[in-house]
Amino acid sequence: SVAELPAALQPSLRGLLVWAALAHRESLRAERALPHPWQADRASRLADAWIAWRTARHADRRKFHLHPEVSA
């Protein structure tokens, strides 16, 4: 699991961690949207950018974690 990576490896794997955080968020968003079709809106894209930035910063500080619940 990506969340189990040692802190020492997190800065070098920052891109992977950002991807994992965004994929995790999209999975939660899709699960909440069922059975309704998902529609991207500007606020969601802005939130995704914020999560990507925050994840990269946490990886640099060796403090990456996936949030169990993410608001869409």
Phi and psi in degrees as a GROMACS rama.xvg file:
@    title "Ramachandran Plot"
@    xaxis  label "Phi"
@    yaxis  label "Psi"
@TYPE xy
-64.591  -34.7093  VAL-2
-66.7663  -16.6979  ALA-3
-93.0684  2.10119  GLU-4
-63.044  140.452  LEU-5
-63.0684  147.964  PRO-6
-58.2558  -33.2205  ALA-7
-65.7479  -26.5183  ALA-8
-88.1812  -15.4374  LEU-9
-59.9416  -44.1027  GLN-10
-60.7134  -39.0066  PRO-11
-75.4714  -18.7634  SER-12
-107.776  24.078  LEU-13
-53.6465  -45.5662  ARG-14
-60.3901  -42.2589  GLY-15
-63.0725  -40.8186  LEU-16
-67.6002  -38.9093  LEU-17
-62.1589  -46.5395  VAL-18
-59.3113  -44.1086  TRP-19
-63.3675  -41.2757  ALA-20
-65.0108  -41.6892  ALA-21
-69.1083  -38.4323  LEU-22
-65.1641  -38.7934  ALA-23
-63.3583  -44.5434  HIS-24
-62.9336  -43.6547  ARG-25
-65.3755  -37.0239  GLU-26
-63.3782  -44.7125  SER-27
-64.4736  -40.1976  LEU-28
-64.133  -42.9238  ARG-29
-65.9856  -39.6467  ALA-30
-62.3848  -42.2295  GLU-31
-68.6355  -29.2358  ARG-32
-79.3126  -16.1581  ALA-33
-62.6886  140.388  LEU-34
-88.8363  13.2624  PRO-35
-82.5196  142.85  HIS-36
-65.5682  144.575  PRO-37
-79.7572  135.191  TRP-38
-126.034  120.415  GLN-39
-71.8123  137.6  ALA-40
-129.425  168.235  ASP-41
-62.2911  -39.789  ARG-42
-62.5999  -39.0591  ALA-43
-66.0789  -40.8333  SER-44
-66.5989  -38.0524  ARG-45
-66.0382  -41.4446  LEU-46
-63.8203  -38.7906  ALA-47
-61.8315  -41.48  ASP-48
-63.4383  -41.3337  ALA-49
-62.7302  -44.5113  TRP-50
-64.62  -39.695  ILE-51
-61.3762  -45.6395  ALA-52
-63.7205  -47.1127  TRP-53
-63.8593  -39.4732  ARG-54
-64.0333  -42.9845  THR-55
-61.5686  -41.461  ALA-56
-64.9049  -42.4927  ARG-57
-64.9119  -38.5059  HIS-58
-63.3536  -41.4379  ALA-59
-61.2079  -34.0187  ASP-60
-89.6843  2.37988  ARG-61
62.1774  38.2124  ARG-62
-129.207  31.8456  LYS-63
-66.396  140.618  PHE-64
-157.631  152.727  HIS-65
-92.7994  132.664  LEU-66
-79.5426  130.071  HIS-67
-65.0568  -29.967  PRO-68
-133.169  125.102  GLU-69
-124.797  131.39  VAL-70
-81.3256  142.66  SER-71
